[in-house]
Amino acid sequence: MSKQIIVIGGGISGLSVLHGLQKKYVGREDIQIRLVEKDDHVGGTAHTERHENWLFEWGPSGFLDNSPATLSLAKDLGLEKDIIQSNGQAKRRFICLKEHLHELPSSPFGLFGFKPLSVLDKIRLFGELFVPKGRVENETLYNFAARRFGENAAKYLFDPMAAGIFGGDAKHLTVKEAFPKIFDLEQKYGSLIKGMMKLGGQRKKLERAGGKGAAIQGQLLSFKGGMGQICEQIWHRYRENIQLGEEAVRIDRVGEGYSVETKKIKYFADEVYVCVPAYVASKIIKSLNTVLAEFLEKVHYVPVAVIGLVYHKSNLSSIPDGFGYLTPSSEKTATLGVLFPGNVFSGRVDEDHFLFHVMLGGTRAMDMAHREKEEIILLAKNEVERVFSLRGEPAHVFRKIWAKAIPQYDQDYALAKEGFLYALEKFPNFHLVANYLGGVSFNQCVENAGNAAEGSVL
């Protein structure tokens, strides 16, 4: 039985779908698989920019090994030898309050030494053991945290976490959609602390049994050539199946299949995978189903500007330690956080320089994509100069501005998701696969795409 499959979008989701389909149908010459991508390169946000001896990530800086998805993909692609582990400094993470860095504790009991919390706050933290399960539908992360741990814990611990992962507002992101593992811990154990202690015990048992306990906790990994390397490898392997510079503009139902129209040509497909952001997908499928398109339009995205500042170490009074820091929204700044890539992975910057990766925008500055590039760079420079007392100008500046960077798993999203998944049921062999479904992390995108490809049937 012959079959035509079209994948729309060449980000990590689309590329992983393509790989999964090729693996599933290996040797089947009657199965034709084609990926169309509007840009002249693949990878989407997972792109690594190189300048001299410096690497700068436009999007994700790494992935955790507590899920097999990306590791399995790397193995399939022959990239195992290029996987690198994060340095020990990656375990040290901070929040920035009033230009001072406070190290985040690595365990619940480490919270006793966390200075932004008062003595009463710390006593309140362990009262979480006796807080009953929540019953509010689509409870926000902030309300969840304040209910279980107290207001200041929500403000200084959970609020910056929402900014670092989603560029979002903890008062709007829902814990069930945005942080399902946290939600499940409460539902299963009645307490996050009890759940974490239980998982910690399981990890230790696994370590004693076979030394594999780290898979629960997770270590940060990347590739020698940056996160873009895995996307480039997929491109090189399947370039005959990938059409760059070809933008899909319309999908219609044709008999038992679909027509996919691009700005260049019209294809017929028995099966379609739409692996583009929700706001792009809504335009492409409007002629297919207006209800589905309208629900997808309700998924909100936030802008994020990422600025890389390379300074000679002589410009720094002291070398920053750790992974980097996040900034609580109470600081009233456009800065979401600042990472120190050279501390985390080797080969990101040479020994004489230090690289700051500054993240700006999100819900804190929704106009970020419309600001002048010079203003954005100045914001980034002012941030690191203010916190680290820097002197002089950077040796190099990297810049990437995403007008619509990260989907927001907020209360509106919870309703929209229910609507578009219901509408999607009317269309067999038609799939939505992107980071607005199933999680925004690199691992989650790879895993969800692999599952979607495996679900393809003849």
Secondary structure, 3 states (H helix, E strand, C coil): CCEEEEEECCEHHHHHHHHHHHHHCCCCCCEEEEEEECCCCCECCCCEEEECCEEEECCCCCEECCCHHHHHHHHHCCCHHHEEECCHHHHCEEEEECCEEEECCCCHHHHHHCCCCCHHHHHHHHHHHHCCCCCCCCCEHHHHHHHHHCHHHHHHHHHHHHHHHHCCCCCCEEHHHHCHHHHHHHHHHCCHHHHHHHHHHHHHHHHHHHCCCHHHHCCEEEECCCCHHHHHHHHHHHHHHEEECCCEEEEEEECCEEEEEECCCEEEECEEEECCCHHHHHHHCCCCCHHHHHHHHCCCEEEEEEEEEEEEHHHCCCCCCCCEEECCHHHCCCEEEEECHHHHCCCCCCCCEEEEEEEEEHHHCCCHHHCCHHHHHHHHHHHHHHHHCCCCCCCEEEEEEEEEEEECCEHHHHHHHHHHHHHHCCCCCEEECCCCCCCCCHHHHHHHHHHHHHCCCC
